[in-house]
Amino acid sequence: MPDSSFQTLGDIFKNRIEENKPKPPAYQWQDFALQIIKDLSIPGFKRNSVFKICKDYPRAFIEGCVADTKELCKNGEPWKYFFKVVADKAKKKSA
């Protein structure tokens, strides 16, 4: 009787590929943060800051900041301008 615990080489590779697939974001704000990171070409060392902003502030507030960034920053690095806009709007909101 053949031992069913053995796997074929193809099954091993298939299982390995499925294990390494990226997991979908657990929360909507994480998916939103990934979209902002992509749209504004935010570098890796600032990714965590975008996730924190998306977690701490309402989506409408952040969408406004992204829209302002895209409208006002015609040259230079838009990701730097985005953080400045968020800081300025947050400061005005709390005052």
C-alpha positions as CSV (number, residue, x, y, z in Angstrom):
1,M,0.0,0.0,0.0
2,P,1.5,3.4,-1.0
3,D,2.3,5.9,1.7
4,S,0.1,9.0,1.2
5,S,2.4,11.3,3.2
6,F,4.7,11.8,0.3
7,Q,4.1,14.7,-2.0
8,T,5.1,15.3,-5.5
9,L,7.6,17.9,-6.3
10,G,4.9,20.0,-8.1
11,D,2.7,19.9,-5.0
12,I,5.6,21.2,-2.8
13,F,6.3,24.1,-5.2
14,K,2.6,24.9,-5.5
15,N,2.2,25.0,-1.7
16,R,5.3,27.2,-1.3
17,I,4.0,29.7,-3.9
18,E,0.6,29.9,-2.1
19,E,2.3,30.5,1.3
20,N,4.3,33.5,-0.1
21,K,1.4,35.4,-1.6
22,P,0.9,38.8,0.0
23,K,-2.0,39.0,2.4
24,P,-4.8,41.5,1.8
25,P,-5.0,44.4,4.1
26,A,-6.9,43.8,7.3
27,Y,-8.5,47.3,7.4
28,Q,-9.7,49.7,4.8
29,W,-7.4,52.4,6.0
30,Q,-4.4,50.1,5.2
31,D,-5.6,49.7,1.7
32,F,-6.1,53.5,1.4
33,A,-2.6,54.1,2.8
34,L,-1.1,51.7,0.2
35,Q,-2.9,53.7,-2.6
36,I,-1.5,57.0,-1.3
37,I,2.0,55.5,-1.1
38,K,1.7,54.4,-4.7
39,D,0.1,57.7,-6.0
40,L,2.5,60.0,-4.3
41,S,5.6,57.8,-4.7
42,I,6.3,57.9,-1.0
43,P,9.7,56.3,-0.2
44,G,10.0,53.3,2.1
45,F,11.3,55.1,5.1
46,K,8.1,57.2,5.2
47,R,5.6,54.4,4.7
48,N,4.8,53.9,8.4
49,S,4.0,57.6,8.7
50,V,1.3,57.3,6.0
51,F,-0.2,54.3,7.7
52,K,-0.3,56.3,11.0
53,I,-2.0,59.2,9.3
54,C,-4.6,56.9,7.6
55,K,-5.3,55.3,10.9
56,D,-5.6,58.5,13.0
57,Y,-7.5,60.8,10.7
58,P,-10.8,60.4,8.9
59,R,-10.7,59.4,5.2
60,A,-12.3,62.6,4.0
61,F,-9.6,64.7,5.7
62,I,-6.8,62.6,4.1
63,E,-8.5,62.7,0.7
64,G,-8.6,66.5,0.9
65,C,-4.9,66.5,1.8
66,V,-4.1,64.3,-1.2
67,A,-6.2,66.4,-3.5
68,D,-4.5,69.6,-2.3
69,T,-1.1,68.0,-2.8
70,K,-1.9,66.9,-6.3
71,E,-3.3,70.3,-7.2
72,L,-0.6,72.5,-5.6
73,C,2.6,70.5,-6.0
74,K,3.5,70.8,-9.7
75,N,7.2,70.3,-9.3
76,G,9.4,68.7,-6.6
77,E,8.5,65.8,-4.5
78,P,4.8,65.5,-3.8
79,W,5.2,63.2,-0.8
80,K,7.0,65.9,1.1
81,Y,4.3,68.4,0.3
82,F,1.7,65.8,1.4
83,F,3.2,65.6,4.9
84,K,3.3,69.4,5.1
85,V,-0.4,69.7,4.1
86,V,-1.4,67.1,6.6
87,A,0.5,68.9,9.4
88,D,-0.9,72.3,8.5
89,K,-4.5,71.1,8.2
90,A,-4.3,69.1,11.5
91,K,-2.9,72.1,13.3
92,K,-5.8,74.3,12.0
93,K,-8.3,71.6,12.9
94,S,-7.1,71.3,16.5
95,A,-7.0,75.1,17.0
